Every structure is written in structure tokens, then in C-alpha cells.
Amino acid sequence: MLEFILPVPFSAKILDIGCGFCYLTKFLKLQQLDVVGIDFFYGNIPAVRCEKNGIPFFHLNIEVDDFPFGKDVFDVILFGEVLEHLNYSPITSLKKIRKALKKGGKLIITTPNALSLINVFKLLAGHNLYPDLKRFCQEPIYYKGKSFFYRHNRLYTIKELRELTSQSGFKILSSGFIRQGIYKKDLPKKVVLKSLIFPLLLAFPQFRDFLWVVAEKR
């Protein structure tokens, strides 16, 4: 996501929705950028980490709560790996984001690809793309009269992601696919699998793990 954010003017005001463990939020703060964090899950971890790094933080649910910022406040809003967790219509949340952006401000979305090669393999092997039944049947979190689940409630294709963004009042500037990297925590079997499918993902980017869209407020 960094390649879409940087460089931005030092005067830019950035909102990180779903800041989680605040790795990206903290990095942006270290670049002397004016960044604000929002999250609903992860307990008090986001609040503690943001406070420790001098980052304003708001604990709220974007699907229910109103933003405490007013209109036309932010130059960039990050919506990274949040869309798939929404329990209700994403257009409602995207319109709320649009309201908080300045005219010409940028929205950056990333979300898992419903048509990733890993997901194709899962289906061919007879597995479901969504949480196993035990996790699916867990009790929801109740908040302001609505129920919420911390899981992937809906995956999207690149066409669907572009449609949602356009329907919410944004002009799409660019979009594409992101390949998942190899991480230190990956088990050896997973490292081998990622290495084997890497050439396929180079040739067929539409099967990469994540989608991205950069859009502008019209």
C-alpha cells in the first residue's frame, strides 16, 4: 500500500481505517505525516499503540458510527483489508468515507481476491473459501442493536470492487492485483507452495492474492 501513499505532501492529512496493530499507521507517523487511526476490533491494542506513538485514535465501527471529523477533512483515506469484514452494505461505509475526504482526495482500498489462485485450488480440492463451521457458528459481537462478526463475510472480484467504488461516488484512477509475499512466519510447506506458484502469478496477475483500487472523490 505504501507505493500508493508515498510520496504525499507533508501537509497531507491521512485516515487509516482498520489500523489494527498500527504498523502502517506508525510508519506514516515516522514520515512526519499527519495520520489518524480508526478500528473496532483487536481490543485496546490499536488505542494503546497509537497513543504510544502520538497518533490520534478513535474506537468506532464504520458501519454504525458517524465519523467525528466533519466533511472534507482528509487528503488520503486508507481502507486496507476492511471491506471483506463488513457485515452490511459496503456502499454505506464508502459514502461515509467519501464525505470525510476533501474534493480530489484519494481513497486507497485493498482486499483479498475472490479469484486468487489459492482460492481456486481450495474449491478444486472441495474446500470452502469462508471460515470453517466452528468459527462460522460463533456468537456475534452486538453493538448498537446490530450483530457483527470478525471474519471474512464477503470476498470480491476486481470488477465488483470497481463497481462498488464507482457507485459510491468515486472516480477510479487505477486498480490491479497484489501478490502475497513470503514471510518469516510461513511454514516451510507454505514457502515451497508460494515459490512454485510465483511464475503463474507473474503470467496471470488476475489470480494474485489481493486487489487494489485507487480512487478520487468526484
Secondary structure, 3 states (H helix, E strand, C coil): CHHHHCCCCCCCEEEEECCCCCHHHHHHHHCCCEEEEEECCCCCHHHHHHHHCCCCEEECCCCCCCCCCCCCCEEEEEEECCHHHCCCCHHHHHHHHHHHEEEEEEEEEEEEECCCHHHHHHHHCCCCCCCCHHHHCCCCEEECCEEECCCCCCCECHHHHHHHHHHCCEEEEEEEEECCCCCCCCCHHHHHHHHHHHHHHHHCHHHCCEEEEEEEEC
